[in-house]
Amino acid sequence: MSAPGFPWKVFWLLLVGGILGVGAVIPYLFSPLGNVLPPLPIPWPLIVVLQLLQSAVLLALAIGFGLLIARKLGLGAPLLESWLYATTTIARPGDTFGKPLLVGTMLGVLITLLGRFIFRPHLPQPAAISALFRRLRAARLCAGVVSFTKSPSPPRACHRFAPR
């Protein structure tokens, strides 16, 4: 049994969970950039707040639209709704897992096909990316040799990997 009207409790629960997830990921996004970024014109705490605000708006739109569309398609979160709205009606496993599994599989195949045939041709060629990664790996190896041997200058072979 779903809630009459729009399922606001489900919306708020999913939104809070999404914002907490974004907040948990932010340190991992910025940690590799800490020493690389030039000084920023605004402080880091403001960047984090703005990132959370932007994510909250995008999540709210996606969750709200998703909940509206799910109702029209006969999908939803029956177990979550029965828990949040304290209904005694328990959803059958076939209703809970069958249709969403089928729709999720179909969307996964569609996204894979779009990525493979529509988006991939417009991405940089794998050979160029592979050459870049080979160069970076070799430069890291040279840096490791230099630090291991405690040599004040890199070996002659490492000069070709220096940034140009």
SERO-4910 file (N, C-alpha, C, O; in steps of 0.05 Angstrom, whole numbers):
BEGIN
 pado doro    nc1    nc2    nc3   cac1   cac2   cac3    cc1    cc2    cc3    oc1    oc2    oc3
  Met    A     17    -24      0      0      0      0     18     25      0     35     28     18
  Ser    A     15     41    -19     31     65    -20     16     88     -8     -9     88     -4
  Ala    A     31    109     -1     19    132     12      1    147     -8      8    149    -32
  Pro    A    -21    158      2    -37    174    -16    -23    200    -24     -9    212     -7
  Gly    A    -25    208    -48    -11    232    -57     18    227    -61     27    204    -65
  Phe    A     34    247    -59     63    245    -63     75    233    -38     68    242    -16
  Pro    A     94    214    -40    106    202    -16    128    219     -4    152    215     -9
  Trp    A    120    239     11    140    258     22    160    246     41    183    254     42
  Lys    A    151    226     57    170    214     76    192    199     61    215    200     69
  Val    A    184    185     39    204    171     23    223    192     10    247    188      9
  Phe    A    212    213      0    227    235    -13    249    245      7    272    247      0
  Trp    A    240    253     31    259    265     50    279    244     59    303    252     63
  Leu    A    272    220     63    291    199     71    312    195     49    336    194     55
  Leu    A    304    193     24    323    190      2    340    215     -1    364    213     -7
  Leu    A    328    239      2    344    263     -1    365    266     21    388    272     15
  Val    A    358    260     46    377    262     68    399    241     63    423    247     67
  Gly    A    392    217     55    412    196     50    431    204     27    455    199     29
  Gly    A    420    216      6    436    225    -16    455    248     -8    479    247    -16
  Ile    A    446    267      8    463    289     16    485    278     35    508    287     33
  Leu    A    478    259     52    499    247     70    520    232     53    544    233     59
  Gly    A    510    219     32    529    205     14    548    225      0    571    219     -3
  Val    A    537    247    -10    554    267    -23    574    278     -3    597    282    -10
  Gly    A    564    284     21    582    294     41    605    275     48    627    283     55
  Ala    A    599    249     47    619    229     53    639    227     30    662    219     35
  Val    A    631    233      6    649    230    -17    667    254    -22    688    252    -33
  Ile    A    658    278    -13    673    303    -18    702    301     -9    719    310    -25
  Pro    A    709    291     14    738    290     21    754    273      2    777    279     -4
  Tyr    A    742    252     -9    756    235    -28    759    248    -55    778    242    -69
  Leu    A    741    266    -62    744    280    -87    766    301    -86    781    305   -105
  Phe    A    768    315    -63    787    337    -61    814    329    -51    833    344    -54
  Ser    A    817    305    -40    843    297    -29    866    296    -50    888    305    -44
  Pro    A    861    285    -74    883    285    -93    888    312   -105    909    316   -117
  Leu    A    870    331   -102    873    357   -114    887    378    -95    893    400   -103
  Gly    A    890    370    -70    900    389    -50    925    404    -57    927    428    -53
  Asn    A    945    390    -67    971    402    -73    973    411   -102    992    425   -109
  Val    A    954    404   -118    955    411   -147    941    437   -153    950    452   -171
  Leu    A    919    443   -139    903    466   -146    918    492   -138    931    493   -117
  Pro    A    915    512   -154    926    538   -146    909    550   -124    887    540   -119
  Pro    A    918    571   -111    901    583    -90    874    592   -102    873    604   -123
  Leu    A    853    585    -87    826    591    -97    816    617    -87    824    626    -65
  Pro    A    799    631   -102    790    657    -93    769    655    -70    763    676    -57
  Ile    A    758    632    -65    739    628    -43    749    606    -25    763    588    -34
  Pro    A    743    607      1    753    588     19    741    560     15    719    557      5
  Trp    A    756    539     24    747    511     21    720    506     34    703    493     22
  Pro    A    715    516     58    689    510     71    665    520     54    644    507     52
  Leu    A    669    543     41    648    553     24    644    536     -1    622    532    -10
  Ile    A    666    526    -12    664    507    -35    649    482    -27    632    473    -42
  Val    A    654    472     -3    640    448      6    610    453     10    594    437      2
  Val    A    604    476     22    576    483     26    561    486     -1    539    477     -5
  Leu    A    575    500    -20    562    504    -46    559    477    -61    539    473    -75
  Gln    A    579    459    -58    576    433    -70    553    417    -58    538    404    -72
  Leu    A    550    418    -32    528    405    -19    501    417    -27    481    402    -32
  Leu    A    500    443    -30    475    456    -39    468    448    -67    445    442    -73
  Gln    A    488    449    -85    483    441   -113    473    412   -114    454    406   -128
  Ser    A    486    394    -99    479    366    -99    451    362    -88    436    345    -97
  Ala    A    444    378    -67    417    375    -55    396    383    -75    375    369    -77
  Val    A    400    404    -91    381    412   -111    378    391   -132    356    384   -140
  Leu    A    401    381   -143    400    361   -164    387    335   -154    372    323   -168
  Leu    A    394    327   -129    382    303   -118    352    306   -114    337    288   -119
  Ala    A    344    330   -104    315    334   -100    300    332   -126    279    320   -127
  Leu    A    311    343   -147    298    341   -173    297    312   -183    276    303   -192
  Ala    A    319    298   -181    320    271   -190    302    253   -174    287    236   -185
  Ile    A    302    256   -148    285    239   -130    256    245   -135    240    227   -138
  Gly    A    249    270   -135    221    278   -140    210    268   -166    189    257   -168
  Phe    A    226    272   -187    218    263   -214    216    233   -214    197    221   -226
  Gly    A    236    220   -202    236    190   -201    212    179   -187    200    159   -195
  Leu    A    205    191   -164    182    181   -149    156    186   -165    138    169   -164
  Leu    A    153    208   -179    129    212   -195    127    192   -218    106    181   -223
  Ile    A    149    188   -232    150    169   -254    146    140   -245    132    125   -257
  Ala    A    158    134   -222    155    106   -211    126     99   -206    118     77   -211
  Arg    A    111    118   -196     83    113   -190     68    107   -216     51     89   -217
  Lys    A     74    122   -237     60    119   -262     67     93   -276     51     81   -290
  Leu    A     92     83   -271    101     58   -283     94     34   -265     99     11   -273
  Gly    A     83     39   -242     77     16   -224    101      7   -208    101    -15   -197
  Leu    A    122     23   -208    146     16   -192    145     31   -166    124     43   -160
  Gly    A    165     30   -151    166     45   -126    183     30   -106    199     13   -113
  Ala    A    179     37    -81    194     24    -59    174     14    -39    171     26    -18
  Pro    A    160     -8    -45    138    -17    -27    147    -24      1    133    -19     20
  Leu    A    171    -36      4    180    -43     31    187    -18     46    180    -16     70
  Leu    A    200      2     33    206     27     47    181     42     54    179     54     75
  Glu    A    162     43     36    137     57     41    121     44     63    109     57     80
  Ser    A    120     17     63    105      4     85    119      9    112    105     10    132
  Trp    A    145     11    112    159     17    137    154     46    146    148     51    170
  Leu    A    157     65    127    154     93    134    125    101    141    120    117    159
  Tyr    A    106     89    128     78     96    132     64     76    151     40     77    155
  Ala    A     79     58    163     69     39    183     44     24    174     24     22    189
  Thr    A     45     14    150     22     -2    140     27    -31    147     50    -40    148
  Thr    A      6    -46    150      9    -74    156     10    -91    131     16   -115    133
  Thr    A      5    -79    108      7    -94     83     36    -98     76     52    -79     74
  Ile    A     43   -123     73     71   -129     66     72   -136     36     56   -152     26
  Ala    A     90   -124     22     93   -128     -7    103   -156    -12    119   -167      2
  Arg    A     93   -168    -34    102   -195    -42    130   -192    -54    136   -172    -67
  Pro    A    147   -213    -50    174   -211    -62    174   -208    -92    191   -195   -103
  Gly    A    155   -220   -106    153   -217   -135    149   -189   -143    160   -179   -163
  Asp    A    131   -175   -128    126   -147   -134    150   -129   -127    156   -109   -141
  Thr    A    163   -136   -105    185   -120    -96    210   -123   -113    224   -103   -117
  Phe    A    216   -147   -122    241   -151   -136    239   -157   -166    257   -150   -181
  Gly    A    217   -169   -174    215   -178   -202    215   -155   -222    233   -154   -239
  Lys    A    195   -137   -220    193   -116   -240    216    -96   -238    227    -88   -259
  Pro    A    225    -87   -214    248    -69   -213    273    -82   -224    290    -69   -237
  Leu    A    277   -108   -220    300   -122   -230    300   -122   -261    320   -118   -274
  Leu    A    276   -127   -272    273   -127   -301    278    -99   -313    293    -96   -332
  Val    A    266    -79   -301    270    -51   -311    299    -43   -307    310    -30   -325
  Gly    A    311    -49   -284    339    -42   -280    358    -55   -300    377    -42   -309
  Thr    A    353    -80   -306    369    -94   -326    366    -82   -353    386    -78   -367
  Met    A    341    -76   -361    337    -63   -387    350    -36   -389    363    -30   -409
  Leu    A    349    -20   -367    362      6   -367    392      3   -368    406     19   -381
  Gly    A    403    -16   -353    432    -21   -354    441    -29   -382    462    -19   -390
  Val    A    427    -46   -396    434    -53   -423    432    -28   -441    450    -24   -458
  Leu    A    411    -12   -438    408     12   -454    431     32   -450    443     42   -469
  Ile    A    439     36   -424    461     54   -418    487     44   -429    503     59   -440
  Thr    A    491     18   -427    516      6   -438    517      9   -469    538     16   -479
  Leu    A    495      5   -482    494      8   -511    498     37   -519    513     43   -538
  Leu    A    486     56   -505    490     84   -511    519     92   -507    531    106   -523
  Gly    A    531     83   -485    559     89   -480    577     78   -501    596     91   -510
  Arg    A    572     53   -509    589     40   -529    587     52   -557    607     56   -570
  Phe    A    562     57   -566    559     65   -594    554     95   -598    558    105   -621
  Ile    A    545    109   -578    540    138   -581    562    155   -569    573    173   -582
  Phe    A    569    150   -544    588    167   -530    617    160   -535    634    177   -537
  Arg    A    623    134   -536    651    126   -538    665    136   -563    689    143   -562
  Pro    A    652    137   -587    666    148   -610    675    177   -607    694    186   -621
  His    A    663    192   -588    670    220   -584    691    224   -563    700    246   -558
  Leu    A    700    202   -550    720    204   -529    748    202   -541    750    192   -564
  Pro    A    768    210   -527    796    207   -537    802    178   -543    792    160   -529
  Gln    A    818    173   -563    824    145   -571    840    131   -549    856    144   -535
  Pro    A    835    106   -545    849     91   -524    879     91   -527    894     90   -507
  Ala    A    889     92   -552    918     92   -556    930    117   -544    952    116   -532
  Ala    A    917    141   -547    928    165   -536    928    164   -505    947    173   -492
  Ile    A    906    153   -494    904    151   -465    925    131   -455    938    135   -435
  Ser    A    928    109   -470    947     88   -462    976    100   -463    992     94   -445
  Ala    A    982    116   -483   1009    128   -485   1014    147   -461   1036    147   -450
  Leu    A    993    162   -454    996    180   -431   1001    164   -406   1018    172   -390
  Phe    A    986    142   -401    990    127   -377   1017    113   -377   1030    110   -356
  Arg    A   1027    104   -400   1054     92   -401   1075    113   -393   1093    107   -378
  Arg    A   1071    137   -403   1090    159   -397   1089    165   -367   1110    169   -354
  Leu    A   1065    167   -355   1063    172   -327   1075    150   -310   1088    155   -290
  Arg    A   1070    125   -318   1082    102   -303   1112    103   -304   1125     99   -284
  Ala    A   1123    109   -328   1152    110   -330   1163    133   -314   1185    130   -302
  Ala    A   1149    156   -313   1158    178   -297   1158    171   -267   1176    179   -253
  Arg    A   1137    157   -259   1136    149   -230   1159    129   -224   1171    131   -203
  Leu    A   1165    111   -243   1186     92   -239   1213    107   -236   1229    101   -218
  Cys    A   1217    127   -254   1242    143   -252   1243    158   -226   1265    160   -213
  Ala    A   1221    168   -217   1221    183   -191   1227    163   -168   1240    171   -149
  Gly    A   1217    139   -170   1223    119   -150   1252    111   -150   1264    108   -128
  Val    A   1264    109   -174   1293    103   -175   1309    125   -163   1328    120   -148
  Val    A   1302    150   -169   1316    173   -159   1314    173   -128   1334    178   -115
  Ser    A   1290    169   -117   1287    170    -88   1301    146    -75   1310    148    -52
  Phe    A   1302    123    -88   1314     99    -77   1344    102    -76   1357     94    -56
  Thr    A   1356    113    -98   1385    116    -99   1394    141    -85   1418    145    -81
  Lys    A   1376    158    -77   1382    183    -64   1401    200    -80   1418    215    -70
  Ser    A   1397    198   -107   1413    213   -125   1403    242   -126   1378    245   -127
  Pro    A   1420    262   -127   1410    290   -128   1397    297   -155   1380    315   -156
  Ser    A   1403    282   -176   1391    288   -202   1381    261   -214   1393    240   -209
  Pro    A   1360    263   -230   1350    238   -242   1369    227   -263   1385    242   -274
  Pro    A   1368    200   -268   1385    189   -289   1378    201   -316   1357    211   -320
  Arg    A   1398    199   -334   1394    211   -361   1369    201   -375   1356    215   -389
  Ala    A   1363    175   -371   1340    163   -384   1314    175   -375   1294    175   -390
  Cys    A   1313    187   -351   1288    198   -341   1282    226   -352   1259    235   -349
  His    A   1301    239   -364   1296    266   -375   1275    266   -397   1261    286   -400
  Arg    A   1272    244   -411   1252    244   -433   1224    242   -422   1205    247   -438
  Phe    A   1220    236   -397   1193    234   -385   1185    260   -371   1163    263   -362
  Ala    A   1204    280   -371   1197    305   -357   1175    319   -372   1173    317   -397
  Pro    A   1158    334   -358   1136    348   -371   1147    369   -391   1168    381   -386
  Arg    A   1133    371   -413   1142    390   -433   1124    414   -434   1129    432   -450
***
